[in-house]
Amino acid sequence: IVTFIIYLIFIELKFGPLPSISESAYKYSTSSGRLWFSLFCAILGVTQMAEFSSLYFLSGAGFIFTGATIDFKEDLPKKVHYSGAASGIIFAFIQLFIDGLWFTAIPIVICIIACYRKSRMIYWVEVVSAIMIIVGKLILIWR
């Protein structure tokens, strides 16, 4: 949770509004700076994998692939990057559905409808998805 919030605040303050969280990788002026995005995705992925669920494991692998393809505007990395990001979100939500937390998807649907074809749609879907995955996991912990 803390990693996600810190990274979002950092990129907003450093780069201003971006069309997606991944876009921050292209905003860094050095290759070592770009590794911050990869590190962020790796931490997100490993924490997903630590949940001892095959779907969370696949979700974590998706986030790790997302971070490994920081040059996502090229053809092959683009396919891997977007597939990784989508699978990271989708597998996590499938597990939340299995756990009975179907309502965590409602804010995502609302976000997609509200932001459809807007400049920062991907960014807000990523942010709301991450928040709802975190909320879902916290609910499972407190049950």
Secondary structure, 3 states (H helix, E strand, C coil): CHHHHHHHHHHHHHHCCCCCCCCHHHHCCCHHHHHHHHHHHHHHHHHHHCCCCHHHHHHHHHHHHHHHCCCCCCHHHHHHHHHHHHHHHHHHHHHHHHCCCHHHHHHHHHHHHHHCCCCCHHHHHHHHHHHHHHHHHHHHHHC
